[in-house]
Amino acid sequence: MILSFFDQFMSPVYMGIPLMALALTLPWILYPAPTSRWLNNRLLTLQGWFINRFTQQLLMPLNFGGHKWALLFTSLMVYLITLNMLGLLPYTFTPTTQLSLNLGLAVPLWLATVIIGLRNQPTVALGHLLPEGTPTLLIPVLIIIETISLFIRPLALGVRLTANLTAGHLLIQLIATAAFVLLPLMPTVAILTATLLFLLTLLEVAVAMIQAYVFVLLLSLYLQENV
């Protein structure tokens, strides 16, 4: 029983063919394509309003040089939200519960922000490793600590997204199993458990959106330090 709870996080395979690529490609098919008409439909209008608001909030603290990342951040945000939301549907697979995928997204983007900082303003980028006014005896220790914290950033990005989604999926499956088992024994308790499951599902919808936003927001903060 315990092992079956974690089967949902295994990469799907059909006839020996891994379906991970299909799970990553499917969200792009669901997005509505822009039209050549003067007036858009409600779905395109809502999508455009959401993207404009998100881009405005995300790029507000950045200077003009960081605005080049607007398309990348917006696309990544919408992509992660779609992957997380699709994973809440029955009989689906959530690619963002895989730590390897999240690290594959976090490490290159974090490394790009660091390289940009070292290329454009190397003195300021290296100055982040040593706070101003540090006592002389603490300088070597603080440099080591700040360097470790710098390299932990992409790991924290990937682990945060993986842990939140994995915990939510496990909790939903545990409560759903409890409601199914309790239904013939204690119907009243089963109904209360099903109500809790419904509320938890709504919470997981919010978590799926918030975690995607936090992932991109932290990347923008890392970029802000280096541009």
Long-range contacts (C-beta under 8 A, 24 or more apart in sequence): 5-170, 5-173, 5-174, 6-170, 8-93, 8-169, 8-173, 9-94, 9-97, 9-98, 9-166, 9-169, 11-93, 11-98, 12-93, 19-93, 20-95, 23-83, 23-93, 23-95, 24-83, 24-95, 24-101, 26-86, 27-79, 27-82, 27-83, 27-86, 28-79, 30-82, 31-78, 31-82, 51-78, 54-213, 58-216, 58-217, 58-220, 59-220, 61-220, 61-224, 62-220, 62-223, 62-224, 62-227, 63-227, 65-120, 65-227, 66-220, 66-223, 66-224, 66-227, 69-220, 69-223, 72-109, 73-216, 73-219, 73-220, 76-105, 76-109, 76-215, 76-216, 76-219, 77-212, 77-213, 77-215, 77-216, 80-161, 80-211, 80-212, 80-215, 80-216, 81-208, 81-209, 81-212, 81-213, 84-165, 84-208, 84-209, 84-211, 84-212, 85-205, 85-208, 85-209, 87-165, 87-169, 87-208, 88-201, 88-204, 88-205, 88-208, 94-165, 94-169, 96-161, 96-162, 96-165, 97-162, 97-165, 97-166, 97-169, 98-162, 99-158, 99-159, 99-162, 102-157, 102-158, 102-159, 102-161, 102-162, 103-154, 103-155, 103-158, 105-158, 105-215, 106-154, 106-155, 106-157, 106-158, 106-215, 106-219, 107-154, 107-158, 109-219, 110-153, 110-154, 110-157, 110-219, 110-222, 111-154, 113-219, 113-222, 113-223, 113-225, 113-226, 114-150, 114-222, 114-226, 116-223, 116-226, 116-227, 117-225, 117-226, 117-227, 118-226, 120-226, 120-227, 121-226, 125-225, 125-226, 128-225, 153-218, 153-222, 157-215, 157-218, 157-219, 160-211, 160-214, 160-215, 161-211, 161-212, 161-215, 164-207, 164-211, 165-207, 165-208, 165-211, 168-200, 168-203, 168-204, 168-207, 168-208, 169-204, 171-200, 172-197, 172-200, 172-201, 172-204, 175-200
